[in-house]
Amino acid sequence: MSYHMDELIEAARQAREQAHAPYSGFRVGAALETEDGHLFSGCNVENVSFGATCCAERVAIFKAVSEGQRRIRQLAVICGSDDYCMPCGICRQVMLEFATPDFMLVAARPDGQYLRLTMEQLLPHAFTHLSPDGVRTEKDPPPCHR
């Protein structure tokens, strides 16, 4: 099954309702579709120790990974502001780890408008682990661990 953009955005909107954001009030929801058509959603979860806070995008990704899913086709993210909700740098790096080659981020606004962005647009010149022929692989360690 492949989810239509509106279904993915709606799942992200519903996830946003569960956000735990007592410190910032900034509620975010995310929903992703895996390569084989599974849907996972997540919301941001704040903590008084801000470093322990987890963004909605990573919550959704970690839920997928914990269920054995490693390939993400698309991810929608929405917040309550009138602007497009864009992922932070850490979330972009985590997305890259599990993104399919045709991955799309859907940055949505509450009014129904959205932007579609590729991984290259989100994270140009990304930090990746490469095989000797320059192809990203899952089994190669990151450059800092070689």
SVG drawing of the C-alpha trace seen along z (x, -y; Angstrom):
<svg xmlns="http://www.w3.org/2000/svg" viewBox="-6 -32 46 38">
<polyline fill="none" stroke="black" stroke-width="0.4" points="0.0,0.0 1.2,-3.5 -0.2,-6.3 -1.6,-9.5 0.0,-12.7 -3.2,-13.9 -3.4,-10.6 0.2,-11.0 -0.3,-14.6 -3.5,-13.7 -1.7,-11.0 1.0,-13.6 -1.7,-16.0 -3.3,-13.4 0.1,-12.5 0.6,-16.2 -2.4,-16.0 -0.4,-13.7 2.6,-15.9 4.1,-16.5 5.3,-20.1 4.7,-21.7 7.9,-23.9 7.8,-25.3 4.2,-24.8 5.5,-23.9 3.6,-20.7 4.8,-18.7 3.6,-15.6 5.2,-13.3 4.1,-10.3 6.2,-8.1 5.6,-5.4 8.1,-2.6 9.3,-1.1 6.8,1.8 3.9,-0.4 3.7,-0.5 2.7,-3.7 4.3,-5.0 3.6,-8.3 5.2,-10.2 5.0,-13.4 7.6,-15.5 8.2,-14.7 9.8,-17.4 11.7,-17.0 12.7,-19.6 16.2,-18.5 16.0,-19.9 18.7,-17.5 16.4,-14.6 13.7,-16.0 12.9,-14.0 11.5,-15.4 8.4,-14.0 10.4,-12.9 12.8,-10.8 10.0,-9.3 8.3,-8.1 11.6,-6.8 12.5,-5.0 9.1,-3.4 9.6,-2.1 13.1,-0.8 11.9,0.9 9.4,2.8 12.0,4.0 11.5,1.4 14.7,-0.2 13.7,-1.9 11.6,-5.1 9.9,-6.2 8.3,-9.4 7.8,-11.4 5.3,-14.2 5.8,-16.7 3.4,-19.4 3.4,-21.9 1.0,-24.5 2.7,-27.6 1.6,-29.1 5.0,-28.3 6.2,-25.0 7.5,-22.7 11.1,-21.8 13.1,-19.2 16.2,-20.1 19.7,-19.0 19.7,-15.9 16.4,-14.7 17.7,-15.3 20.8,-13.1 18.7,-10.4 16.3,-10.5 19.3,-10.1 20.3,-6.9 17.0,-5.2 15.8,-7.0 15.2,-5.2 16.9,-6.7 13.5,-8.3 12.7,-9.6 10.5,-12.7 9.9,-14.9 6.5,-16.6 6.7,-19.8 3.1,-20.7 1.3,-23.8 -2.0,-23.7 -3.8,-25.4 -3.1,-22.3 -0.2,-23.7 3.0,-21.6 6.4,-21.4 8.0,-18.2 11.8,-18.0 14.4,-15.4 17.2,-14.3 19.6,-16.2 17.6,-19.4 17.3,-18.8 20.9,-17.8 23.3,-18.8 26.8,-17.5 25.6,-15.1 27.8,-13.1 27.5,-9.5 29.4,-6.3 30.6,-5.2 32.0,-2.1 35.2,-2.4 33.2,-3.0 31.4,-5.9 28.1,-4.1 26.4,-4.4 26.0,-1.1 24.5,0.1 27.5,2.3 30.3,-0.2 31.2,-2.0 31.0,-5.8 34.2,-7.6 34.9,-8.6 35.0,-4.9 37.5,-3.6"/>
</svg>
